[in-house]
Structures are given as structure tokens and as C-alpha cells.
Amino acid sequence: MSKRIPTGITREYLESVALPNHGGRYTPISHKSIIDKVHEELANRGFNVESELYRAGINGNVANGMYILDQGTDPDMKMMFIWGNSYDKSMRFKCGVGVYIPKTGNYIFAGNLSSYARKHTGKADEEAIAMIQTQLNMANVHYAELLASRDVLINQTASLRTYSHLVGEMFIEKQCLNKEQASSVRDRLLNKVVLFDNMEHNNAWNFYNSVATALRMSHPKNWFEDQSECHKVINKYFALTTLTQEDCTMEFVQESVQEEVQEPTNQLDLFEVIADMTKPQLTSPTDVIEDDLSLLVREEIQEEVVEEKEEFFNFGDEELPTFELPDL
């Protein structure tokens, strides 16, 4: 049975979701207290909220909050603050600074948000406030680092085979892309979809945004980890800017670029294997998913549970050729 992610989630709705009583030492943090504190801390630092967007799972037990800010030096990369919270023990509270890209409606997070998530204990509210303050204190630093990472990607290109291996790693090894998301990225690559003006389809920044577009389909519970893992895969290959380590933040560990750049000769190409199994869904280089701020409000995103089916070779209705063996 498929699961639906509710659309049109509002601040008022999340604030009205009843806070459960699990007993013991587990103390859920209320969505309302997080929302109020984020607005308070943003105002204290002179950050004006241009728009805010909320996502949630069924019953509102798992929720994300996103705040697009007027802070930043580049109009193509708007600073944003994000948080994630749950009432059902499925996700620890987490928050961080990222950027919103108006051209594509995508989001990029600064840092591995799950690395500084804490368990909901008796002091969860105090720790959550400290985490919010820590991240906002580093907002300008993280924003500058993400701009630098964007500049690195814009100046690089890669082959279809290279992108195939990266998507394969995200899908098979890291499992930060599901089947639908991996197919979405594949379709854009095969159709040479360009998401930015005056940019080649094989540009690394264009590829990053193809992945980020697919990640908008992630469930609120997994969205942070999926985004972070995909970022680390791309970061490892293209040697993006290392994020500053400050208290709760986590530094990306850079591996040898030379080892990653070498293309394996004994691996199957992801697209060679599945290109004939699923036809591309996009028919035009201009066929791009609409801005996410309207997408989440007007469309219903479904996560379908796909049953694994055995595959058989189909030789059609023609009879197979026969051969007479010689007498021995």
C-alpha cells in the first residue's frame, strides 16, 4: 500500500499536532517550540524570513521546517535554515544552514545534519536551542562555503559514464536515492536536460541539481540523510569545499580524488544495464520539475512500495531455430 506525504502543510497545522507522552526518559520536542525558537533566534540576528515551508508525514508526527532568508550575497543562492523533528522516535531533532536555489527550487544543506543530532532526553529542549543557536552563529560561514562549492562544480564537467558511476553509488551502495529518484536523474542525463541558462548538460553543477531535484521526493524522515549522503558522494569526487568544524557540525573527510577519478574497467555501467528497461520520462531539455515551493503545496508526492518481481527473458512468439545433429 502506498504512503502519501501530505501537501499544503502549514505552521498552524504543525503547532496543533498533539504531543505524545511516551513515558520514561524520552521527551519529544514540540514542533511549536521549535518554530517559535527559530523565529526568535532569526529575528535576534536580523535575519528576515522571506518565506517558510513545512513538510510532514502522516499525522504530522515527522516534520521539516524550511525558512528562506533575505541574507546572502548571491541572489541565485539564498540562505536558508532547516530543521527536522519527530514525535514517534523515528528521527532525532536536527537543524542546519543551507541554501535555496530559486532557478531550480532545490535545497543544499551545509554539513551532515545527522552527525550532530541528539536523542530526545529530559534536556532535549535545552540542547535543541543550543543547536539552533550554534548553527545560526555559523550561518555566514556555511553560506560562503556553499557558494565556494558551487563555484567548484560550475567549472567542472564529467562524462556520462562518470555520472553513471556516481548515481550507481548513491542508489546501490549509499542507498540515498531510491529507484524512482535514480530513474529521474538518469532521464535528465540521457535527455541532456539543462537546468541553467548558458550551461552545458554535462556540467557538474547541472548534475548536482539533477540529483537535488530528485531528492525533493524523499520522505521528511529521510530527507536530511539522503541529501547529506548524496552531497558527500559528489563532494568526494569533485573535491568540494570542506565545511568548517564548529561544535555540533561535522567536517567532510576528503578522500583521494585521483583514486576516485579513475574509471573502473570491470564494472557494469548503470545506464547500460537499465536504459532499455525504462524509457525516459522527459521529452524535452526544457522539461523541468517546477519550483518546489509550489510543488509541495499543489502536488501530492507518493512513495510507492514496489513489489520485487522476477524477470524473465521474452523471446516473443517466434519459434526458436532448430538444428539437426550429425550421426555419430
N, C-alpha and C positions, 0 to 999 in steps of 0.2 A: 504494500500500500504506500503510495507516495505521500511525502510530507510537504506541507505548504509553509512558506515563510510569509507571515502576514505583511501586507503593504499598508502604507499610509500611517505608520506608527508615529504618534505624537508624544510630546513631553507629558501632556496631561494623562495620556493612557498609561505610560510607564509609571508615573507617580501614583496612579490608582491601583496598581497591581499589589495585592496583599502580600505582606512579608511573612513567610512561613516560620514556624517555630520547630526547628529540628532537635532542640534539646542538646545536652552535652556542651562541648566546647565550641561547636560550630556556630558561628554567628553571622548570618547573611548581612551584607551591607545593602541598605535600601537604595533603589535607583534614585529616589527623590533626594536623598542626602548627597549622593554623588553629583547629580545635576546641579543642585544648589551650590555645592562647594566649588565645582568647576567654574560656574558663572562668577562666583565671588572672587576666586583667585585670578581669573582672566581680567576682571574689572580692576583689581588691585594693581595689575601690571600695565594697565592702559591698553589691553587688547580688546578691540571691539569685535563682536561676533557679527559677521555678515549674514550667515545662515547656519542653521543647525539641523541635523538629520539624525533620525533614530531608526535602528533596525532591531527586530526582536524575533525570537522563536515563538512557537505556540504557547499561549497563556502568558507570554511576557516574562517567563522565568529566566530567559537568557537574553541579554540586550547589549547593544552597542550604541554609543553616542559619538557623533562627529560634529565638530564646530569649525567652520571655515572662518578664518580671521582676516582682518584687513592689514595684518602685519606681514612684512616681507618686501624685498627689493625687486622682485621679478613678477610682473603680472601674469606670466604663464605658469607660475608655480606659487600658489597661495598657501601660506602656512595654515596648518590645521592641528587641532588637538582631538585625540580619540581616547575612548575608554571602553572596557568590556566588563560585564558583571553577570553573575548568575545567582539564582535563589535555590537551585537544585543540586548543588555541589558538582556540577559538570564543568565549571570553569572558575578559576581564581580571578580575583579582581586584577586588572591590568590597565595601564594607560601609557600614553606616549605622545610624542610630537611627530608630525608627518607633513606631507604637502598634498594639496589637491590640484589637479591639472584640469583647468576648465575646458581645454580643447578636446580632451578625451573623456572627461568625467571620472578619471581614475584617481586612486589614492596610493601614496607611498609612505610607509612607516619608517621612522628613524629608530633603528635598534630592534633587538629581539625582545618583543614585549613579554613573552612567556618567561624570559630569564629572570625578570625581577618581579614576577607575580608572587603574591604571598597567600598562604592559606587563610581562610576566614576563621580567625580565632577571636577570643574575647577583646583583643585590642585591634581588631580589623579596621574599625573606623579611623582610629588614630594613624595606623600605618597607611591607609588609603590616602588620607590627607597629606601625609608626608611624601608619598609617591607623586601625587599631583603637583605639589609644590616643587619637588626636585626636577620633575620633567619640564615644568614651565620655566624654572630658573635657567635651564639649558636650552630653551626654545630657539633662541637666535643662533646658537652654536650648531644645533642639529639641522636647522634650516639651511645654514650656509654649507654644511657638509652634503646635504642632499642636492643642492644646486651644483656643487662640485662633481658629484656622482653623475648627474645629468649631463654635464659638460664632457665628462669622460666618454659616456656612451654615444653622444652625438657625433663624436669624432672617430667612431669605430664602426666597421662593418664586419659581417661574417657570412659564411656560405650557408646554403640551405642544410647541408649535411651537419654543420656545426650546431645550428639551431635545432636540428632534429635530435642530436645527442642531448642537448640541454633540456628540451621538452621531455625526452625519454627519461632523463634522470629525475625531473620533477614528478613525472607520472608514476614511474615504476619504483625507483629507489626511495625518494623522499616522500612520495605519496601526498604531495601538496597540491597536485592537480588531479581531479577525478576524470573519468572517461569523457564526460561532456565538455569539460574545460579544456582538456588536451586536444580534443577534436576541434574546438573553437579556435585554438591557437594554430593548429595545423591548417585549417581552412584559410585563415588570413595569410599564412606563409605561402601556401600553394597558389592562392589567388593574387599574391603580391599586393596586398592591401596596404595602403599608405595612410597613416593616421594624422600626419602633419604635412603642412604645406612645404614645398621645396625640399623634400627629403626622399631619399631612395628607399625602396621597400626593404632592402637588406641592412638598413641602418640599425645599430644596436639599441638605440633609444626607441625606435619604432617597434622592435621586437619586445622590449621591456613592456611597452604599453599594450601590446597584444596580449601578453601574459596577464598584466594588471586588469585588463578588460574582462578576461575570463574569470579572474578571481572575484569579481563582483558577485558571482553566483554562489560563492561559498556561504555556508550557514554561519550565523553570528557566532556560534560556539567555536568554529574552526577558522574563522576569517583571519584572525591575528597570526596564528601559527602558519597557515597556508601562505599568507603574504610574506611573512618573515623568511620562511624556508625558500621560497622562490627567489627572494631578494639575495639570499646567501649563495644560491647556485649561480646566479648571474654575477654577483659580486666576486665570487671565486675565479670565474673565467676572465672577466674583463678588468679585474683589479680596481674596483671602485674605491672611493674614499673610505677609510676606516673611521668608524664612529667613535667620538670621544667617550672615554670611560669615566663615568661620574656617579658614584654611589650605586644606585639601582641599575644603571644602564650596563649594557654588555658590549664589549668590543668584538667586532667581527674578526675572526682569525683568518688571515690571508694565507692561502696555500700557494705553492709554486705555480706561477702562471704558465711556465714553459711545459710542465707536465700536463696541464690541462689543455694547452693549445694543440698538442699533438693528437691527431685524429686516429683513433684505433682502426686497424685494418681487418680485425677479426670479429667485428660486431655487426649485427643486423641494423640497418637503418630503419628507424621507427616508421618513417613515411613510406619506405619501400614495402614494408610489411602490411600496412593498413590503408594505403592510399586507395586500393581497389575495393576495399570493404565498405567504405562510407564515402559517398560523393560529397564534395564541398557544399556547404550551405550558402556561402556568399557568392554572388554572381557578378559583382562589380567592385572595383577598387574603392569606390565611394560608399560601399555598403557597410556602415559602421554603427555599432550599438549607440543609441542616443545617450545623452548626458545622464549620469547615474542619479543626479538629484531628482530628475523627473521619472527615471526608470523605476526607482524603488517606490515611488508614490503611486504610479499609474499601472504598473505591470505586476503580475503575480509570478514570482520565481518559484519553480517547482524543483524539488530534489527527488528524482525518480529512483526507486530501488529497482535496479535492473537485475533480472534473474540470469544467471550464467547458463548459457545453452551450449550443448555440444555442437561442434561444427563438422560438417561432412563435405567431402568433395562432390560436386554435382557435375556429372558428365553429360547432362542433357538426356534427350530421348533417343539419341542415335546409338546404334549398336556398336560395341567396341570391335575393332578389326580382329579377325581370327587368322591363325597361321597353321599350316599343316607341318607336322614334324616329319622329317625323313625316316624311313625304316632303318633300324639298326641291324 
